[in-house]
């Protein structure tokens, strides 16, 4: 995996939280803590996208349900 170095600015309480999390969880670096946090945000966004997609109605499927085929056919 290719890594890119960036710079971020955080309030002191967030930096304190990151450092405390790193020390108590065994993370190797602040970068690893930030990576884990961003991975959680990514998963949450992906989950929301799946939930929204599952709410979409496929009109072609609705027509198939009305043509006499039962679930057992599939």
N, C-alpha and C positions, 0 to 999 in steps of 0.2 A: 504494500500500500504506500503510495506516495504521500508524503506529508508536506504541508505548507505552514510556515511560521507566520502568525499574525499577532497584532498587538490589540489588546482591549483595555478599556478603562472601566473600573468598577468602584462602587463606593466601599469604604473600609469594612463595613459589616459583611458585604458579600465576600470580600477577600478573606476575612476571618472565618466565615463559614466554609469556604473552599479549603482553607488550610486545616481546619478542624476535621472536615470530612476526610481529607487525604490522610491525616494522621490516624484517625480511628478506623478507617476501612482498609488500610494497607495499599491504597493507590500509590503508584510510583511517583506521580508528579501532579502538579496543578492541571497540566494539560489533560491528563487521564480523567480527572474529576470533571473538567469541562466537556470532554468527549462523552463521558457517561451521561451527563446532564442533557447534552444535545441529542444523544441517542434516544433518551426517554421522550424528549419533545418530538423527535421524528416519528417514533412509534405511536405517540398520541395522535399526531396529525394523520398518519397513515390509517389508523383505526377509525378516525372520524371520516376520512374519505371513503373507506369501505362501508361504514354505516350509511352514509349519504347515498352511495351507489346502490345499496341494497333496497333503498326506498323507491328507486326509479322503477316505473312499470314498463315492462316490455310488451308493447301492443301485439307483436307477433305471437308471443306466448299466450296472451289472452285469447287470440283467435284459435290457437291450437287447442286450448282447453274447451272451447265451445264446439269443436268438430266431432265430438263423440269419443275421443280417445281418453282412456283413463290413465291414471298414474302407473298402473301395472304394465301398460304398453311400453313405457320407456324403461 
